[in-house]
Amino acid sequence: MRTVIRGLSGILEETVGEREAAAYVNHVGLLIGRALNQDYRTALGTDRLDPQQVASALVHLKERIDGGFSIESIDADHITLVNSACPFGDKVNGRYSLCRMTVNVFGHIAAENLGYARVRIDEAMARGDNRCRVVIALRKADDIPDREETEFFETAS
């Protein structure tokens, strides 16, 4: 499955470019995030996860697909996760568009439970780093997100 997804992202990147491939992966990530969020809420018997539950759910969902995420820190303003093993293994190399899946799943789950999320990937194995580092801001900043950040807002239920 990982080989197929990587292959599809590669074809998309080569055909329409990295930006458009990332947009496609964004959409898939949103759909997956929506379903997983409901699964975690149901499993925990709650309508809304707190920051610790959100961080734990994000780590757990990546564990389920052989990722190596762990919580680096949690405070009122940020959740920071690090990853030592990409679910795509070495197939992620050179396929940064696949990281958009993580951004969208993480951002959607965080925003739906905590009201807002601004996600950025500081380090990525897909870019040649030896780990991934994902920072999820939980409070809206006054500045405009830079090119490497994506904002998520809670949707009206």
C-alpha positions in Angstrom: 0.0 0.0 0.0 2.8 2.4 0.9 4.5 1.6 -2.4 1.2 2.4 -4.3 0.7 5.7 -2.4 4.2 6.8 -3.0 4.0 5.8 -6.6 0.8 7.8 -7.0 2.3 10.8 -5.3 5.3 10.5 -7.6 3.1 10.4 -10.7 1.1 13.4 -9.5 4.3 15.4 -8.7 5.8 14.5 -12.1 2.5 15.2 -14.0 1.1 18.3 -12.3 3.9 19.4 -10.0 4.6 19.1 -6.3 2.1 21.9 -5.3 -0.9 20.3 -7.0 0.1 16.8 -5.8 0.2 18.2 -2.3 -3.3 19.6 -2.8 -4.6 16.2 -3.7 -2.9 14.6 -0.7 -4.4 17.5 1.4 -7.9 16.4 0.4 -7.2 12.8 1.2 -5.7 13.8 4.6 -8.8 15.8 5.4 -11.1 12.9 4.7 -8.9 10.6 6.8 -8.6 13.1 9.6 -12.4 13.4 9.8 -12.9 9.7 10.1 -10.1 9.1 12.6 -11.3 12.0 14.7 -14.7 10.4 15.1 -13.1 7.1 15.8 -11.0 8.5 18.7 -13.9 10.5 20.1 -16.1 7.4 20.1 -13.3 5.2 21.6 -12.8 7.7 24.4 -16.5 8.3 24.9 -16.2 12.1 24.5 -17.4 14.8 22.2 -14.1 16.7 22.4 -10.5 15.6 23.1 -8.3 17.7 25.4 -4.7 18.6 24.3 -3.1 15.5 25.9 -5.8 13.2 24.3 -5.2 14.9 20.9 -1.4 14.4 21.1 -1.8 10.8 22.3 -4.3 10.1 19.5 -1.9 11.5 16.9 0.9 9.4 18.2 -1.3 6.3 18.3 -2.7 6.7 14.8 0.8 6.9 13.4 1.8 3.8 15.5 -1.0 1.9 13.8 0.7 2.4 10.5 4.3 1.8 11.7 5.2 5.4 12.4 7.5 6.3 15.2 6.0 9.5 16.6 6.3 10.5 20.2 5.3 13.6 22.2 8.2 16.1 22.6 6.2 18.6 24.5 2.6 19.9 25.2 1.7 23.2 26.7 -1.3 25.6 26.4 0.0 27.0 23.1 1.7 24.1 21.3 1.9 20.3 20.8 5.2 19.2 19.4 5.7 15.7 18.1 8.8 14.1 16.8 9.1 11.0 14.5 11.9 8.5 14.3 10.2 6.2 11.7 8.1 7.3 8.8 5.2 5.0 8.0 6.3 5.2 4.3 9.8 4.1 5.3 12.5 5.0 2.7 9.7 5.4 0.1 9.1 8.9 1.5 12.5 10.1 0.4 12.0 12.9 -2.1 8.2 12.8 -1.7 7.5 15.8 0.6 3.9 15.9 -0.8 3.2 12.8 1.3 3.9 15.0 4.5 0.7 16.9 3.6 -1.2 13.8 4.7 0.3 14.2 8.2 -0.3 18.0 8.3 -3.9 17.6 7.3 -4.8 14.7 9.6 -3.0 16.3 12.6 -4.4 19.8 11.8 -8.0 18.6 11.4 -8.0 16.5 14.5 -6.4 19.2 16.6 -8.8 22.0 15.3 -11.9 20.0 15.6 -11.2 19.3 19.3 -9.3 22.4 20.4 -10.9 25.0 18.1 -7.8 25.9 16.1 -4.5 24.5 14.8 -1.6 25.9 12.8 0.7 23.1 11.7 4.2 23.2 10.4 6.8 20.6 9.8 10.2 21.8 11.0 12.1 18.7 10.0 11.1 16.0 7.6 12.6 12.7 6.5 11.1 13.3 3.1 13.5 16.3 2.8 16.5 14.3 4.1 16.3 15.1 7.8 17.0 12.2 10.2 13.6 12.7 11.9 10.4 14.6 11.5 9.4 17.4 13.9 5.8 18.7 13.7 4.7 21.7 15.7 0.9 22.3 16.2 0.1 25.8 17.4 -3.1 25.8 19.4 -3.7 29.6 19.5 -4.2 31.9 16.5 -1.3 34.3 16.0 -1.7 37.8 14.6 0.7 37.1 11.8 -0.1 35.5 8.5 1.0 31.8 8.3 4.2 31.4 6.2 4.4 29.2 3.2 5.3 26.2 5.4 2.4 26.5 7.8 -1.2 25.5 7.4 -4.1 26.8 9.5 -7.1 24.7 10.5 -10.3 25.9 12.1 -13.1 24.0 13.9 -16.0 23.4 11.6 -19.5 24.1 12.7 -21.1 20.9 13.8 
